[in-house]
Amino acid sequence: MSPQLMVAAPRLLAALRKARACIQLDRTALADCAMRPDGSIEEDQRPALAEYDEVLAEIDAAIAEAGGR
């Protein structure tokens, strides 16, 4: 790992955590809008929610790999 990356790592991790929180808020808002009164999710919104879930899982894995969480 380059010295520059080592120096930047804490700041990058903090920025990734903030980005994750924003993405989670967007995902929650989409899910709330896509939810029917019976609690089911509109079919046409499922792919977008799955994409959010995939990105969030990748971020969580990166944070865990970096020793955060």
C-alpha positions, 0 to 999 in steps of 0.5 A: 500500500502506498504511503499516500493511501495509508495517510488518506485511509482514515479520511476515506473510511470516514467518507465511505461511512457518510456515503453509506448513511446517505445511500441507506437513507435513499434506499429507505425512502424508496422502500417507503414509497414502494410499499403497499398498504399490505406491506408488500413492495411494488414489483417494479421497484424490487430491482432498484432496492436490490441494487441498493442492497448490493451496494450497501453490502459491498460498502459494509464488506469494505468497511469490515475489511478496513477494520471498521465496525 
